[in-house]
Amino acid sequence: VRLFMFQEGRDGRVEEVFRTLADVTSGAYCRFDAHAPDELRQLLSAVAAYAAGGRLALANRRDAGARLLIAALGR
């Protein structure tokens, strides 16, 4: 199961754990700004697109959330 880890804030210990979990599961790690709810909505929408259609479905999207997730999956 791929884990998609989204972090609010900048706690370095949390980031390390989230990145490790994402790496071990071939998932993705992204940080988001809690004061920008649209950013989280776009990330979650991108995850849904990925779950439904894989990288191709994600690549066909043009929003910021999809770009962030593509970059995170490429690591």
Backbone as CSV, one residue per row, in Angstrom:
resi,resn,N_x,N_y,N_z,CA_x,CA_y,CA_z,C_x,C_y,C_z
1,VAL,0.855,-1.176,0.000,0.000,0.000,0.000,0.898,1.235,0.000
2,ARG,0.668,2.108,-0.963,1.419,3.372,-1.014,0.840,4.348,0.003
3,LEU,1.712,4.998,0.721,1.267,6.027,1.658,1.537,7.400,1.069
4,PHE,0.535,8.260,1.133,0.663,9.641,0.702,0.607,10.485,1.966
5,MET,1.740,11.018,2.345,1.886,11.717,3.614,1.895,13.224,3.368
6,PHE,0.972,13.948,4.003,0.882,15.390,3.877,1.123,16.003,5.251
7,GLN,2.095,16.901,5.318,2.466,17.499,6.599,2.074,18.967,6.655
8,GLU,1.413,19.303,7.731,1.124,20.693,8.055,2.185,21.120,9.063
9,GLY,2.857,22.214,8.810,3.886,22.686,9.727,5.276,22.260,9.299
10,ARG,6.240,22.501,10.190,7.641,22.283,9.836,8.418,21.523,10.906
11,ASP,7.792,20.584,11.579,8.486,19.777,12.575,9.406,18.799,11.857
12,GLY,10.710,18.959,12.061,11.702,18.139,11.372,11.591,16.655,11.665
13,ARG,11.231,16.295,12.892,11.074,14.876,13.249,9.887,14.260,12.523
14,VAL,8.808,15.010,12.444,7.621,14.528,11.723,7.954,14.364,10.245
15,GLU,8.640,15.338,9.682,9.016,15.254,8.272,9.865,14.011,8.000
16,GLU,10.822,13.749,8.855,11.685,12.575,8.674,10.863,11.277,8.664
17,VAL,9.952,11.140,9.608,9.113,9.938,9.683,8.200,9.842,8.465
18,PHE,7.547,10.948,8.106,6.637,10.943,6.958,7.385,10.609,5.670
19,ARG,8.564,11.199,5.484,9.351,10.917,4.272,9.766,9.446,4.231
20,THR,10.170,8.911,5.357,10.571,7.507,5.414,9.409,6.589,5.068
21,LEU,8.248,6.851,5.645,7.064,6.042,5.343,6.702,6.119,3.860
22,ALA,6.766,7.308,3.294,6.466,7.468,1.869,7.489,6.719,1.020
23,ASP,8.765,6.827,1.372,9.817,6.143,0.611,9.680,4.628,0.676
24,VAL,9.454,4.098,1.855,9.360,2.648,2.044,8.188,2.062,1.263
25,THR,7.128,2.826,1.098,5.927,2.317,0.422,5.818,2.786,-1.032
26,SER,6.852,3.462,-1.531,6.833,4.052,-2.885,5.692,5.047,-3.036
27,GLY,5.373,5.719,-1.948,4.320,6.732,-1.949,4.902,8.111,-2.176
28,ALA,4.343,9.104,-1.491,4.786,10.482,-1.682,4.640,11.269,-0.389
29,TYR,5.525,12.250,-0.235,5.479,13.179,0.895,5.349,14.591,0.337
30,CYS,4.429,15.369,0.889,4.281,16.775,0.517,3.953,17.576,1.771
31,ARG,4.457,18.773,1.816,4.104,19.699,2.890,3.026,20.635,2.351
32,PHE,2.096,21.054,3.195,1.078,22.007,2.763,0.894,23.068,3.823
33,ASP,0.363,24.185,3.408,0.111,25.321,4.283,-1.313,25.220,4.819
34,ALA,-1.445,25.122,6.118,-2.766,24.983,6.745,-3.656,26.188,6.483
35,HIS,-3.055,27.306,6.118,-3.836,28.513,5.846,-4.255,28.587,4.377
36,ALA,-3.966,27.541,3.630,-4.357,27.478,2.220,-5.121,26.176,1.980
37,PRO,-6.377,26.121,2.420,-7.136,24.868,2.310,-7.277,24.373,0.874
38,ASP,-7.232,25.275,-0.095,-7.334,24.863,-1.490,-6.143,23.992,-1.886
39,GLU,-4.984,24.269,-1.306,-3.790,23.472,-1.590,-3.985,22.013,-1.156
40,LEU,-4.508,21.800,0.021,-4.768,20.437,0.491,-5.850,19.776,-0.362
41,ARG,-6.884,20.517,-0.713,-7.936,19.973,-1.572,-7.355,19.498,-2.892
42,GLN,-6.462,20.285,-3.488,-5.845,19.901,-4.760,-4.965,18.661,-4.597
43,LEU,-4.221,18.582,-3.498,-3.389,17.398,-3.259,-4.246,16.139,-3.113
44,LEU,-5.322,16.239,-2.358,-6.191,15.075,-2.164,-6.887,14.688,-3.464
45,SER,-7.259,15.662,-4.265,-7.856,15.393,-5.557,-6.857,14.698,-6.480
46,ALA,-5.605,15.109,-6.411,-4.552,14.482,-7.217,-4.333,13.032,-6.786
47,VAL,-4.382,12.758,-5.490,-4.253,11.384,-4.997,-5.411,10.535,-5.522
48,ALA,-6.613,11.095,-5.521,-7.769,10.362,-6.037,-7.594,10.049,-7.522
49,ALA,-7.094,11.004,-8.279,-6.848,10.775,-9.709,-5.801,9.683,-9.892
50,TYR,-4.761,9.728,-9.095,-3.705,8.717,-9.176,-4.268,7.327,-8.829
51,ALA,-5.075,7.263,-7.788,-5.654,5.979,-7.369,-6.571,5.414,-8.451
52,ALA,-7.261,6.271,-9.156,-8.207,5.819,-10.183,-7.531,5.478,-11.504
53,GLY,-6.448,6.198,-11.840,-5.878,6.005,-13.176,-4.374,5.998,-13.271
54,GLY,-3.687,5.979,-12.124,-2.229,5.905,-12.138,-1.556,7.188,-12.589
55,ARG,-0.279,7.053,-12.947,0.511,8.221,-13.338,-0.049,8.932,-14.564
56,LEU,-0.619,8.177,-15.490,-1.171,8.797,-16.693,-2.301,9.753,-16.328
57,ALA,-3.206,9.328,-15.476,-4.309,10.195,-15.052,-3.775,11.419,-14.319
58,LEU,-2.750,11.227,-13.536,-2.149,12.342,-12.804,-1.463,13.304,-13.768
59,ALA,-0.759,12.765,-14.761,-0.063,13.600,-15.738,-1.032,14.404,-16.597
60,ASN,-2.244,13.915,-16.770,-3.235,14.622,-17.582,-3.854,15.809,-16.854
61,ARG,-3.645,15.901,-15.575,-4.159,17.033,-14.799,-3.179,18.196,-14.921
62,ARG,-3.677,19.403,-14.813,-2.829,20.588,-14.967,-2.777,21.461,-13.706
63,ASP,-3.335,20.972,-12.601,-3.382,21.808,-11.400,-2.112,21.650,-10.559
64,ALA,-1.953,22.566,-9.623,-0.761,22.588,-8.777,-0.628,21.332,-7.929
65,GLY,-1.739,20.802,-7.455,-1.697,19.588,-6.642,-1.120,18.418,-7.412
66,ALA,-1.522,18.281,-8.665,-0.994,17.197,-9.504,0.501,17.382,-9.739
67,ARG,0.924,18.601,-10.002,2.361,18.860,-10.217,3.170,18.528,-8.968
68,LEU,2.651,18.911,-7.806,3.346,18.600,-6.559,3.451,17.096,-6.340
69,LEU,2.357,16.399,-6.594,2.347,14.955,-6.371,3.248,14.236,-7.369
70,ILE,3.246,14.655,-8.622,4.147,14.062,-9.615,5.594,14.234,-9.185
71,ALA,5.940,15.417,-8.725,7.316,15.670,-8.268,7.653,14.796,-7.064
72,ALA,6.706,14.649,-6.139,6.950,13.838,-4.940,7.075,12.364,-5.277
73,LEU,6.321,11.884,-6.254,6.400,10.485,-6.642,7.692,10.186,-7.399
74,GLY,8.267,11.214,-8.013,9.482,11.020,-8.797,10.738,10.852,-7.966
75,ARG,10.623,11.055,-6.685,11.815,10.977,-5.800,12.186,9.550,-5.550
